Amino acid sequence: MTNQPGFLGTFAWDSAGGTSYTTIAKIRDLTGPSISRTDIEIADRSQTNYYKQYIGGMVDPGAITFDLTWDPIATAGHGTAILNNFESSQCSQATYRWQLDGCGGTATMIFSGYFNSFEVSAPLEDVLTASVGVKISGKPTLTVA
């Protein structure tokens, strides 16, 4: 087993359904998905040890978040294009592809989702950045080659 460098990868999206991806430029950090499962309480009054009991419920596929260097003038595959999509497609979903190239292989995650957050940061002594969130809808597919 080898350790994999985190910087060898791309994140792309396609609002047409996964046929023509646009790589999102200048991404600094990616986090996620933050997968979780609903807890369903099954305790009843016959519990003699006073401990609640649970079973697992539905899985929430979570979200991907990423920070990018934001240039508000640039449009193609960049923060401004994301912001335009964010404001114009309330009911539609896009297909996303997160490809991680490592030592000896590539892992690719494909999923449906939508942009659900966009936050700009303008620090005094650093570059202009944006933090972007993508809510995953349904089960992601992970392939390793």
C-alpha positions as CSV (number, residue, x, y, z in Angstrom):
1,M,0.0,0.0,0.0
2,T,1.4,3.4,-1.0
3,N,0.5,6.8,0.3
4,Q,-1.1,8.9,-2.4
5,P,-0.4,12.6,-3.0
6,G,-3.6,14.7,-2.7
7,F,-2.6,17.3,-5.3
8,L,-2.8,15.0,-8.3
9,G,-6.5,15.3,-9.3
10,T,-9.2,17.3,-11.0
11,F,-12.8,18.2,-10.3
12,A,-15.1,18.8,-13.2
13,W,-18.8,19.3,-13.8
14,D,-21.3,18.9,-16.7
15,S,-24.7,20.5,-16.6
16,A,-25.7,18.4,-19.6
17,G,-25.5,15.1,-17.8
18,G,-21.9,13.8,-18.0
19,T,-21.0,13.9,-21.6
20,S,-18.7,17.0,-21.7
21,Y,-17.0,17.9,-18.5
22,T,-15.5,21.3,-17.7
23,T,-12.6,21.1,-15.3
24,I,-12.9,23.7,-12.5
25,A,-9.7,25.7,-12.5
26,K,-7.5,26.9,-9.7
27,I,-8.9,24.6,-7.0
28,R,-6.8,24.6,-3.8
29,D,-8.4,22.1,-1.4
30,L,-11.2,19.6,-1.8
31,T,-13.1,18.0,1.1
32,G,-15.7,15.3,1.2
33,P,-18.0,13.6,0.6
34,S,-19.4,13.8,4.1
35,I,-21.5,10.7,4.0
36,S,-23.8,10.0,7.0
37,R,-26.6,7.7,7.9
38,T,-29.8,8.5,9.7
39,D,-30.2,7.0,13.2
40,I,-33.6,5.4,13.8
41,E,-34.4,4.9,17.5
42,I,-36.1,1.6,18.2
43,A,-36.1,1.7,22.0
44,D,-39.3,1.0,23.8
45,R,-40.6,0.8,27.3
46,S,-39.4,-2.8,27.7
47,Q,-35.8,-1.7,27.8
48,T,-34.5,-2.9,31.2
49,N,-31.0,-1.3,31.0
50,Y,-32.1,2.3,30.2
51,Y,-30.0,2.4,27.0
52,K,-31.6,3.5,23.8
53,Q,-31.3,1.2,20.8
54,Y,-30.9,2.2,17.2
55,I,-30.8,0.9,13.7
56,G,-29.3,2.6,10.6
57,G,-31.7,4.4,8.3
58,M,-31.2,6.1,4.9
59,V,-27.8,7.3,3.8
60,D,-27.2,11.0,3.1
61,P,-24.4,11.1,0.5
62,G,-23.3,14.5,1.9
63,A,-21.4,17.2,0.1
64,I,-18.1,18.1,-1.5
65,T,-16.6,21.4,-0.6
66,F,-13.7,23.1,-2.3
67,D,-11.8,26.3,-2.2
68,L,-10.5,28.0,-5.3
69,T,-8.6,31.1,-6.3
70,W,-11.4,33.2,-7.6
71,D,-11.0,35.6,-10.5
72,P,-14.4,37.4,-10.9
73,I,-13.4,38.4,-14.5
74,A,-12.7,34.8,-15.8
75,T,-15.7,32.8,-16.9
76,A,-14.8,29.4,-18.4
77,G,-14.7,26.5,-15.8
78,H,-14.1,29.0,-13.0
79,G,-15.8,30.5,-10.0
80,T,-17.9,33.0,-12.0
81,A,-19.3,30.2,-14.2
82,I,-20.2,28.3,-11.0
83,L,-21.8,31.4,-9.5
84,N,-23.9,31.9,-12.7
85,N,-25.0,28.3,-12.7
86,F,-25.8,28.6,-8.9
87,E,-28.1,31.5,-9.6
88,S,-29.8,30.2,-12.7
89,S,-30.6,26.5,-12.1
90,Q,-32.7,26.1,-9.0
91,C,-34.2,22.7,-10.0
92,S,-31.6,21.2,-12.2
93,Q,-28.7,18.9,-11.3
94,A,-25.4,18.4,-12.9
95,T,-23.0,15.5,-13.1
96,Y,-19.7,15.9,-11.3
97,R,-16.4,14.0,-11.7
98,W,-13.7,13.9,-9.1
99,Q,-10.6,12.2,-10.5
100,L,-7.7,11.4,-8.2
101,D,-4.5,10.3,-10.0
102,G,-2.1,8.5,-7.7
103,C,1.0,6.4,-7.8
104,G,-0.1,3.4,-9.8
105,G,-3.7,4.2,-10.6
106,T,-6.6,6.5,-10.8
107,A,-9.8,6.7,-8.7
108,T,-12.8,8.4,-10.2
109,M,-16.0,9.4,-8.4
110,I,-19.0,10.3,-10.5
111,F,-22.2,11.7,-8.9
112,S,-25.2,13.9,-9.5
113,G,-25.7,17.1,-7.5
114,Y,-26.0,20.8,-7.5
115,F,-24.0,23.8,-6.2
116,N,-25.4,24.7,-2.8
117,S,-23.0,27.3,-1.5
118,F,-20.6,30.0,-2.8
119,E,-18.7,32.2,-0.3
120,V,-16.1,34.7,-1.3
121,S,-13.1,35.6,0.9
122,A,-11.0,38.7,0.4
123,P,-8.2,38.5,2.9
124,L,-5.9,41.5,3.4
125,E,-2.7,39.6,2.6
126,D,-3.7,36.8,0.3
127,V,-5.5,36.1,-3.0
128,L,-9.2,36.4,-3.6
129,T,-10.8,33.0,-3.0
130,A,-14.2,31.3,-3.0
131,S,-15.4,28.4,-1.0
132,V,-17.9,26.3,-3.0
133,G,-20.3,23.5,-1.9
134,V,-21.8,20.8,-4.0
135,K,-24.7,18.7,-2.5
136,I,-24.6,15.1,-3.7
137,S,-27.9,13.6,-4.8
138,G,-28.1,9.8,-4.9
139,K,-25.3,7.2,-4.6
140,P,-21.9,8.2,-6.0
141,T,-20.0,5.7,-8.2
142,L,-16.4,5.1,-7.5
143,T,-14.2,3.3,-10.0
144,V,-10.5,2.5,-9.7
145,A,-8.2,1.9,-12.7
